């Protein structure tokens, strides 16, 4: 059953707060309550309360409830006072109720509309005010910092205290050997010498064999019981109505269900598998030549009857040391044509991006002469 709850209001004239809803004049300033909004203490509009969470709710007794009107207060259009629905004349100014148009809820809607219009007007005035330049200065400062970092990271650093201390080169030829391999497969490659062919399992197919009944444990949500919770509606006369509601509480129920499931069997599928010998060229050994001068040459190769030359590779390196700074020596690779122009004792400029891209030999201004690859 619904119960009546005491509401409260705040005086819009002197600021007194927490005045009981059955009091029509402010105890502090004596002014009749005007366009006020009733509220419950420690309760927010739309909030729900559980059964055991209502100790602070101030209920009206049955005797008190008898004298409470069932309808909202009416709003006097002459003095802006709220009056009980039972009163036919304003208790503040004596004006007739027939000469007034609004009740509490209509007054509240107009008040909220007026406050919304005032808030919109204030927002428009703020938008028309001259915007602060401070955010613009902050954005420009951040942009300058970002540009500065980008320029710095993509800029060059040139080292000019470098002296060539060593040259070395290496040339390598990989030797391949023609070997016979014994292999098998589902196809016979070109050039292979077949030694055997057998009918073997290539793969398995899953084929439906039968159905069987299987007990499967399942779950479902069922209603266990109902619990009561409460909401509160503004009556517009200094009281609120407590409205009970019920909601279901669920529990998990487990049960066993018999289902038919398919059972498959694996059926082998056969194909012809070939066994064969096949000759293949495969890497066997390396023949290498190296030196520390400009007298480069490919190594001499002596091939056996079943050998041939394979891939060739070459690398040309030089080492530099810092003459003015206490830094470790650095080794670089260089194209042969550029490497040939280097000599031990030469002074070099090497330029690199701060982002870590490959360095290069440059003049003292950083202009590129030859690409380099630094070795770790």
Helices and strands as residue ranges (DSSP letters): E 3-6, E 8-9, E 19-20, E 49-50, H 62-66, E 74-75, E 82-83, G 97-99, E 102-103, H 104-128, H 134-153, E 156-185, E 193-234, E 239-291, E 307-322, E 330-333, H 336-339, E 347-353, E 360-362, E 368-371, E 373-375
